[in-house]
Amino acid sequence: MGQGNGQGQAFGWSGMFALNTIWEWKQANVVLVANCNMLETGMMWSRAFLDAQAAGTKIIVLDPRFTATASKADQWVGLRAGTDPAFFLGMVKYLLDNDLCDREHMLAHTSFPFLVNANTGEVLGEMHDTVDKETGEPKQVKAPYVWDSATGAAVLHDTPGAQPALEGTFTVDGVQYITEYDLLKQQMADYTLDWAEGVTGVPADTIAQVAREYAKGPSIICNGVGGIDKFSNNDIAGHCYALIASLTGNYGKRGTGCGIYHYHTVLSGAKLGAWKLPENSKPTPSKKGFYDIVNTDDVHAAMFFGDIPTQKAANWANTQRWLDSLDFVCVADIYHSSVVDYVDLVLPVCSKFECADSVGGVKNANGYILENQKVLDPLFDSKSDFYIEKGIAEAMGLGDLYPENGEEYARAILTTDDPSCEGITLEALNRENGACKLVLDWDDTVGEEVGMTYATPSTKQEPYYENMLAWGQAFPQWERPNEAYPENPLREKYPLQFSQARSRFRVHSAYSGAKWIQQLFEPHIELNPSDAAARGLVDGDEVEVYNDRGSFRTKLRLNNAVQPESAFMAESTYRQYLEGTLMQSVSNDTMNPRGYDMMFGPMIPYNDTLIEIKKAGE
């Protein structure tokens, strides 16, 4: 989500996921897979990855670790953890210096010709009244000005017949203005290839080679979750993706794009129905993210669906203090997850295969409406989330607001005017074994072209974020990680950067306690053999991982895929497999305050963490 904070604003979308599908990769010249181990954590998308390679697409993986995805790519770029923004800033400088930008695209489809105050960076424009499409509330947006070369004057950017200047310095009402493109060149001056090499550890020639191949296009950037988004400078990485795409014309047309292309890639977003709430009723969103709630004293009770405290907050000592301060804590979970040991009441949840009704739910995914069909009755005292919520509502005297059962709820969801859902009923889903294809005007897995009109105020690509001026990030600027940077004096005490991410053996903490998975993938931390030797450690040692925040215990495995001065562990291992300790005991919970001004809020920098490792008991 951190990359989404920096990426989506340029193109007017409010999510993390790319607007085109992964099946379009075959039409790309290059796909840059940035900190994304999709062939392990999204294996169902491997066909699209391999099909693209077979079609001639070059896939370049940028990742500190030599992952399964890196092993299947055409090229692996092993940059230093947390330095993705520096790599891309070096690319930007190289693109500008070597005239590898698409000037025609920049003039026609981007904000680079817009005029900004040479001293303040404020965009020259006039305010227009409009309506927020999501809320329906009135608001004002700025209509920017460009310098019209034909008339020698500043005019609104959408003035018919205007010939915008891409470069130049101009005086408007006694104030000096320059184009966004010229401002970019000024601000990128220090981000040379040599500078980028020094920060990232990637040879300058490699950065230049990637920049050239990306600029040739059509090219795509595929980012993910679990990598740079778990560093304090994550939004800058996403902003860089949007910037180089806008500079080179690698967004909007076939074979171009950026965003997450796996996990939730969809062909069509069918508008499903919903259970009708009483008039004047609506869902009440939380006023705070969980990362902030654990630092407050205005909550007296909490209920969690799943192992939220160990997955949505870092620095376990702080989280446990908060849990201990509550009057009552309840968890609904299918597993004996770590948080179960810290609550007053456990509500057992049944699996997706168990259901009290004939149907457990319906959803839209990848061009289909899918039904969660019953396999067996709920075992023991377990219930589905639906019936747990309904039971709580009944105890509160609000049970009549809920559907009678899962079938009634499913029928409500399928009640929609969306033509793509025509004929899709619960009966139809049952006949088709739980999967009905949407009724679409096209029957192509690639989907429609994104196009060159966007939901930005100007309807153009806007990689210049005026709302980030106060943070010095209107155009992306280098900012080192919060903790895991080479020059940090703390490295003398804790010299290893600690990363945690998903593995192919489970999804977050789900199935962490399955005994058969433990036989294949027992909990462990991975270390480069050179770092292990320096500490007198060998493969299979029981070790303690620690820093000033806390510690946990696990087994050590040696792996050359992990770079020196770093360590890696699959996320969310239950405490009963770590001798009663928790891996989040060491993780960094320092929030970047800039995040509060962004769409998804601040991101917890789990991987922006320094640790040391020693043999357990020493």
Secondary structure, DSSP 4 states (H G I P E B T S, - for coil): -HHHHHHGGGTT--SSB-SS-GGGGGG-SEEEEES--HHHH-GGGHHHHHHHHHTT-EEEEE-SS--HHHHHSSEEE-PPTT-HHHHHHHHHHHHHHTT-S-HHHHHHHBSTTBEEETTT-PBPEEEEEEE-TTT--EEEEEEEEEEETTTTEEEETT-TT--B-SS-EEEETTEEEEEHHHHHHHHTTT--HHHHHHHH---HHHHHHHHHHHHHS-EEEEE-SSSGGGSTTHHHHHHHHHHHHHHHT-SSSTT-EEEB-SSS--S-------PPPPTT------SS-HHHHTT-S---EEEEESSHHHHS---HHHHHHHHHH-SEEEEEESS--GGGGG-SEEEEBPPTTB-SSSEEEEEEETTEEEEEE--BPPPTT-B-HHHHHHHHHHHTT-GGGS-SSHHHHHHHHT----GGGTT--HHHHHHTTTEEE---S---TT-----S--SSTTSSB----GGGGGGT-SS------SS--TT-GGGGT--EEEEEE-BTTBBTTBTTT-HHHHHHS--EEEE-HHHHHHTT--TT-EEEEEETTEEEEEEEEE-TTSPTTEEEEES---GGGTTT--GGGS------GGGGGSTT-PPP-TTSEEEEEEETT-
